[in-house]
């Protein structure tokens, strides 16, 4: 199988990503101290791996990292330079150490902004589930 190097493109957020015109590829970041400590078993990773394969997306890397802003930022920047899609899972639940949203915003030079309509929909969904 021939490997072709694709040029880097700068996105609006300043991250460097590979040109996605030839091959769809992904990197998965499983984020959470609870996963690293063994308190919670990761089931999202295997699900995502199967789902990506079924859709013809080449998974280049799957990584488990803790709830640390610098670790998340470094991992997202590194993966976004070599894949067309970076998928994060975990790290955005209602616990004291959830910093994923803040880290992703920092990674791309953005601010975290609350969207009132989206927040209303999420609260309604949560109420329906509970």
Buried (B, 14 or more C-beta within 10 A) or exposed (E): EEEEEBEEEEEEEEBEBBEEEEBBBBBBBBBBBBBBEEEEEBEBBEEBBEEBEEEEBEBBBBBBBBBBBEBBBBBBBBBBBBBBBBBBBBBBEEEEEBBBEBBBBBBBEEEEEEEEEEEEEEEEEEEEEE
